[in-house]
Amino acid sequence: FRRVLFRSNCVVKTMTRETIGLIGAGRMGLAQIKPLINAGYAVSCCEQADTQQTKALALGAVLRESPAAVFEEAAIVYIAVGFDPEVIKICRGENGLLSSGRSDGVVVVNSTCDPELMIELGDEFAAKGIEFLDIPIARGGWAADNGTLLAMVGGQQATLDKVRPSLSTFCSDIRLMGPVGRGQVTKAINNLLLWLNGVG
């Protein structure tokens, strides 16, 4: 991902686009790719479904065959799949993120998961020198398409600072709620209040 900016006397200066990793090109994942690309990032994506692969490619993402392969070229990886089973497979499975050779970087879970699972995964990544954030997102498809999602963050402020530039391409409101696990607790409360309002 290199682009020539200036050429003089056979000297070539280039700018390297930062690569962001994305696991899952479903409804939310696809909505994350477009603003990331528009902001100047390269997106390395892993997705199993053929239809979603085609859509990700059309938006400008590059496909990789496994989460580990994505993590090899992206220091920040977002997980945008459904729930616990998918996240567990992506992190702990064969060719999962934990099997990569990295001893640095940041893994961000945008899925809705059990807070205890987030704490466990946070510890497992930390043992390898990898930072971890649980950041479930809310406000639905319209907000996803318009880059105005709400991010409820569980983790360390210093880690959030590292991902904020890319996270803010698709989230207009980003709130640190406490340590890893608190993002999921906040999402559960958010969903409960939405349900209560809907019933009302």
C-alpha positions as CSV (number, residue, x, y, z in Angstrom):
1,F,0.0,0.0,0.0
2,R,2.5,2.6,-1.2
3,R,1.7,5.7,-3.1
4,V,4.3,7.9,-4.9
5,L,4.2,11.5,-3.7
6,F,7.3,13.0,-5.3
7,R,10.0,12.1,-7.8
8,S,13.1,14.2,-8.4
9,N,16.6,13.1,-9.6
10,C,15.5,9.4,-9.4
11,V,14.7,9.8,-5.7
12,V,11.3,8.5,-4.8
13,K,9.5,9.5,-1.6
14,T,6.5,7.4,-0.6
15,M,3.8,7.5,2.0
16,T,2.7,4.2,3.6
17,R,-1.0,4.0,4.4
18,E,-1.7,2.5,7.9
19,T,-3.4,-0.8,7.6
20,I,-6.4,-1.5,9.9
21,G,-7.6,-5.1,10.3
22,L,-11.2,-6.1,10.3
23,I,-12.6,-9.5,11.1
24,G,-16.2,-9.9,9.8
25,A,-17.8,-8.0,6.9
26,G,-21.4,-8.3,7.9
27,R,-23.8,-5.4,8.3
28,M,-21.6,-3.5,10.8
29,G,-18.3,-4.6,9.4
30,L,-19.1,-3.3,5.9
31,A,-20.3,0.0,7.4
32,Q,-16.8,0.2,9.1
33,I,-14.8,-0.4,5.9
34,K,-16.1,2.6,3.9
35,P,-15.3,5.3,6.4
36,L,-11.9,3.8,7.1
37,I,-11.0,3.7,3.4
38,N,-12.3,7.3,3.0
39,A,-10.1,8.4,5.9
40,G,-7.0,7.1,4.1
41,Y,-6.6,3.7,5.8
42,A,-5.9,0.5,4.0
43,V,-8.3,-2.3,5.3
44,S,-7.2,-5.9,5.6
45,C,-10.3,-8.1,6.1
46,C,-11.2,-11.7,6.9
47,E,-14.7,-12.9,6.0
48,Q,-16.0,-16.4,5.3
49,A,-19.2,-15.7,3.3
50,D,-18.6,-15.3,-0.5
51,T,-21.3,-12.6,-0.8
52,Q,-19.8,-10.5,1.9
53,Q,-16.3,-11.0,0.5
54,T,-17.5,-9.5,-2.8
55,K,-19.0,-6.5,-1.0
56,A,-15.9,-5.9,1.1
57,L,-13.7,-6.0,-2.1
58,A,-16.1,-3.6,-3.8
59,L,-15.5,-1.1,-0.9
60,G,-11.8,-1.3,-1.3
61,A,-10.7,-3.8,1.4
62,V,-8.1,-6.5,0.8
63,L,-9.1,-10.1,1.8
64,R,-7.0,-12.4,3.9
65,E,-7.6,-16.0,4.6
66,S,-7.5,-16.0,8.4
67,P,-7.6,-13.7,11.4
68,A,-3.9,-14.4,12.0
69,A,-3.0,-13.3,8.5
70,V,-4.8,-10.1,9.1
71,F,-3.0,-9.5,12.4
72,E,0.4,-10.0,10.7
73,E,-0.1,-6.8,8.6
74,A,-2.4,-4.7,10.9
75,A,-1.4,-3.4,14.3
76,I,-5.0,-2.7,15.1
77,V,-7.7,-5.3,14.5
78,Y,-11.4,-4.8,14.9
79,I,-13.7,-7.8,15.4
80,A,-17.1,-7.1,14.0
81,V,-19.0,-10.4,14.2
82,G,-22.1,-11.5,16.1
83,F,-21.6,-13.0,19.6
84,D,-19.4,-15.1,21.9
85,P,-19.0,-18.2,19.7
86,E,-17.7,-16.3,16.7
87,V,-15.4,-14.1,18.8
88,I,-14.0,-17.2,20.6
89,K,-13.2,-18.8,17.3
90,I,-11.6,-15.7,15.9
91,C,-9.4,-15.3,18.9
92,R,-8.7,-18.8,20.1
93,G,-9.3,-21.0,17.0
94,E,-6.9,-22.4,14.5
95,N,-5.2,-19.5,12.7
96,G,-6.9,-17.2,15.2
97,L,-5.6,-13.9,16.5
98,L,-3.9,-15.6,19.5
99,S,-2.0,-17.9,17.2
100,S,-0.3,-15.1,15.4
101,G,3.3,-14.3,15.9
102,R,2.6,-10.7,17.1
103,S,3.8,-9.6,20.5
104,D,2.3,-6.1,20.2
105,G,-0.8,-4.4,18.7
106,V,-4.4,-3.9,19.7
107,V,-7.4,-6.2,19.4
108,V,-10.8,-4.4,19.6
109,V,-14.1,-6.4,20.0
110,N,-17.1,-4.5,18.6
111,S,-19.4,-7.5,19.1
112,T,-21.9,-7.9,21.9
113,C,-20.4,-10.4,24.3
114,D,-20.3,-11.7,27.9
115,P,-18.2,-9.3,30.0
116,E,-16.5,-12.3,31.6
117,L,-15.3,-13.5,28.2
118,M,-13.9,-10.1,27.5
119,I,-11.9,-10.2,30.8
120,E,-10.6,-13.6,30.0
121,L,-9.5,-12.7,26.4
122,G,-8.0,-9.5,27.7
123,D,-5.8,-11.5,30.0
124,E,-4.8,-14.0,27.3
125,F,-3.8,-11.2,24.9
126,A,-2.0,-9.3,27.6
127,A,0.1,-12.4,28.3
128,K,1.4,-12.1,24.7
129,G,2.0,-8.4,25.0
130,I,-1.1,-7.4,23.0
131,E,-3.5,-4.7,24.2
132,F,-7.2,-5.4,24.3
133,L,-10.4,-3.3,24.3
134,D,-14.0,-4.3,24.5
135,I,-16.0,-1.7,22.5
136,P,-19.5,-2.8,21.7
137,I,-21.2,-0.3,19.4
138,A,-24.8,0.9,19.3
139,R,-27.4,3.0,17.5
140,G,-28.1,0.6,14.6
141,G,-27.8,0.5,10.8
142,W,-28.6,4.2,10.1
143,A,-25.9,5.4,12.5
144,A,-23.5,2.9,11.1
145,D,-24.1,4.2,7.5
146,N,-23.6,7.8,8.7
147,G,-20.6,7.3,11.0
148,T,-22.5,8.2,14.1
149,L,-22.3,5.0,16.1
150,L,-21.9,5.1,19.9
151,A,-18.8,3.3,21.3
152,M,-18.9,2.1,24.9
153,V,-15.3,1.3,25.8
154,G,-13.9,-1.1,28.3
155,G,-10.1,-0.9,28.7
156,Q,-7.3,1.5,29.3
157,Q,-7.2,5.1,28.3
158,A,-3.8,4.8,26.7
159,T,-5.0,1.9,24.5
160,L,-8.1,3.9,23.6
161,D,-5.9,6.8,22.5
162,K,-4.1,4.5,20.1
163,V,-7.3,3.4,18.3
164,R,-9.3,6.6,18.6
165,P,-8.2,8.0,15.2
166,S,-9.6,4.9,13.3
167,L,-12.5,4.3,15.7
168,S,-13.7,7.9,15.2
169,T,-14.2,7.3,11.5
170,F,-17.3,5.3,12.2
171,C,-18.2,6.4,15.8
172,S,-19.1,10.0,16.6
173,D,-19.4,9.4,20.4
174,I,-16.7,7.4,22.2
175,R,-17.0,6.9,26.0
176,L,-14.5,5.1,28.3
177,M,-16.6,3.2,30.9
178,G,-13.9,1.5,32.9
179,P,-11.7,-1.6,32.6
180,V,-12.2,-4.4,30.1
181,G,-15.7,-5.8,30.6
182,R,-17.3,-2.5,31.4
183,G,-18.1,-1.8,27.8
184,Q,-20.2,-4.9,27.6
185,V,-22.0,-4.1,30.8
186,T,-22.8,-0.6,29.5
187,K,-24.1,-2.2,26.2
188,A,-26.4,-4.5,28.2
189,I,-27.8,-1.5,30.2
190,N,-28.3,0.4,26.9
191,N,-30.2,-2.5,25.4
192,L,-32.3,-2.9,28.5
193,L,-33.3,0.8,28.4
194,L,-34.1,0.6,24.7
195,W,-36.4,-2.4,25.4
196,L,-38.1,-0.6,28.3
197,N,-38.7,2.5,26.1
198,G,-40.0,0.2,23.3
199,V,-42.5,-1.4,25.7
200,G,-43.5,2.0,27.0
